[in-house]
Amino acid sequence: MQADNRCSAQAAPVPIVPMPPLTARLEADLHRRYPPNSGVSVGLDTVTLEEVASAWRAFGERYARRLFSPAECDYALQEPARVVERLAARFAAKEAAIKALNLGEAGVNWRDIEVCRSPDGSPHLALHGRAREALARRPACELALSLAHDPIQACAVVLAIPSSLPCTSH
């Protein structure tokens, strides 16, 4: 059963409360743990589903096979109704990885950055070819990937965290 996302006329408006800025203490703590030169980097990208839908309509599988690995194409094509959103999220992930790893000038092939699925369904990146070579020249790091989409756009965030940094939580 699908949830009804329509707003009820009787529903009370939800106040929009701006997030307070980081306190000086929290900001200092973040800079102490992860100073600007710590090597932590982030890449973010969004793509409209219409951009991908237009390319899909014009070129079909030829478009997909040019930008995506066979496994990415197979996953996207499993559900024809979700092909565009799945390809859009993966395209955003490739762009976000290029930004996080500073690969813009590395001559990386789109298929060198692959979005894979872990056994639990969560996405992760596999790097091949020039992308893998470029990563090998960096200090060892862990890559984290998050994908999201709605009816209009898809987005991805890639976080590169040097392996030397401790992972702590509070």
N, C-alpha and C positions, 0 to 999 in steps of 0.2 A: 504494500500500500504506500502510495506516495503522499508526502506531507503537502498540505494546502498552504502555499506561500503567500496567499492574498492577505492584505491587511484588513482587519475588521474595523468598521466605522466606530465601534464602541471602544476599541483598544485605546488605552491611555498612551500618549506620546512618551517615547523613551527619551529622557534628557541626554543631550550630548555633552559629556564632561571632558574638557581637554585634559590630556595627560600632563601631569606636572613635570617640569624639567627635572633632569637628574639632579639630585642633591649634590652638593660639593663633596660630601663624603663618598657617595657611591661613584661619582665621576673619578675621584682620586683613586678609589679602589680598582676601578676598571683600568685606569692608566698604569697603576702599579703592576697589575697582573698581566696586562697586554699593552705594553707601551707602543707608541706609533711605529717603532722600528722592530716590533716583535715578529713580523712576518705573517700575521693574520691578514687575510684578504677576503673580500666578498665580491661576488658578481651577482647582478640582478638584471633580469630582462623580462619584458612583457611583449606579447604579440597578439594582435587581434585575430580572432577565429576567422573573420572574413578574409584576411590576407591569405591564410592557409587554405580556406575553402575555395578561394578564387584560383589559386595555383592547382589545387586538387581537381577542380572542374576542368581547368585548361589542359592539364598534363597527366592527371591520374597517377597510376602507379609509377610512371616514369619519373615524376616529380619526387615521389617518396623514395624510390630506389637511388636517386642521385644524392639525397641528403641524409638518409637514414640507413642504419645497418639492416641486414636481413632480419635479425631478431626484432628490431624496433618496428619494422614494417609488418612482420607477422603479428606482433602484439596489437598494433593499431588496426589491422584488418580483421582481427577476431570478431569485432563488433562493428559492422558497417555504420551504424548510427553514431558511433563515437570516434570514427577515424579522424575527423578534423581536430577535435579537442585533444586527442592523444598525440597526434603529430605536432600540433601547436605547442603543447607542453614540452615535448622533447626538443623542438626547435629552440624554445626559450631557454631550456637547460643548456643546450650547446652554446648559445650566446653568453649565458651567465658564466659558464666554465671558461670561455675565452677571456672574459673580463677578469674573473677571479685569479686566473693563472697567467694573465698578461700575455696571451697567445696571439694577439692581433696581428703581429708581424712575423709569426712563426711559420706561415704557410701551411696551416693545419687543414686537412680535408674534413669536411663535415662528418664523415663516417668515422673519423679518428676519435670522436667524442661520442660515446654510446651510453644511453640511459638503459640500465638493466633493472631487473626486479629481483629483490631478495626473496627467499622462501616465504617470508611473512608479508610480501606484497609491497614493501617499502622500496622506493627508488634509490639507486646509487649509480655512480659513474664508473665506466671502464674506459680507460684511455689507450689508444693504439697509435702506431706510427709516429708521426711528428709530435703529436700531443703527448704521447708517453715519453718521447725523447726530451721534450721541453720540461716535463715534470721531473725527469731524472736529474736535470741540471739544477733544480731547486733543492733547498734543504728538505729532508723528508717531511711530508705533511699528510694529514688525513683530510679527505674531502667529504663534506656533508652536502646533501642535495634535498631541496624541498620543491615540490611541484604543486601548482594550484590552477584551477580554471573555473570560469563561470560561463554563462551563455555568450559573453562578449569577448573575453580575452583569456589568455593563459599566461602564467608567469612562473618563473623559476628563480631560486636563490641557490647559489653555490658558495659555500664557505670553505676556505682552505686554512687549516689550522696546523701550524708546525707541530710535528710529533714531540718536540722538546718541551712544548708548553703543557703544564699540568691541566687536566680537566677536573675542575672542582664544581660542586654545586652547593647551594645553601637551601 
